Amino acid sequence: MPSAPSFLQRLIGRADPRGGLRPLYEAVVREGRQPHWYVEGAVPDTMDGRFDMIVAVLSLALMRLEQQGAAQESVWLTELFVDDMDGQLRQEGIGDVVVGKHIGRMMSALGGRISAYRSALEGGGDLPDALRRNLYRGAPVAQDALDHVEGALRSRWTRLGCLTRDAMLAGDIG
């Protein structure tokens, strides 16, 4: 559910600063929805699978913003993700009482995935193992599918490393 500016913000004319991150967030979601992840990569084409794929791409973007010292932009990008997930949950009929618990679990998942992918991509960790645990949730996956996702994420990570902060904020994720 998109966050509308508050009455006070509209009254004094102050825009929501997260708006500048919308092109980047939309690019992350667009990338996470690409068919190759679900066809060649065998990521489950389910609500959970789509969430996991978007979180994988979002994790890379957040890690790159962190490298660039863009802490505030990283916070705003995460807030856009939370707003989007809140809206998705409500659209699925999840009531107000439990939306917060679901969002809490999603944020915990995002933090865990960032840690796992950071370790694999920056610290010499095992990316295929991180993908089996976090993207496939321990389900068996064919080696060629795993290789496809690993190769595509590594390639995306390399391309993100070549981008400036401004290019990313404009929605370029490589």
Disulfide bonds with the S-S distance in Angstrom:
none
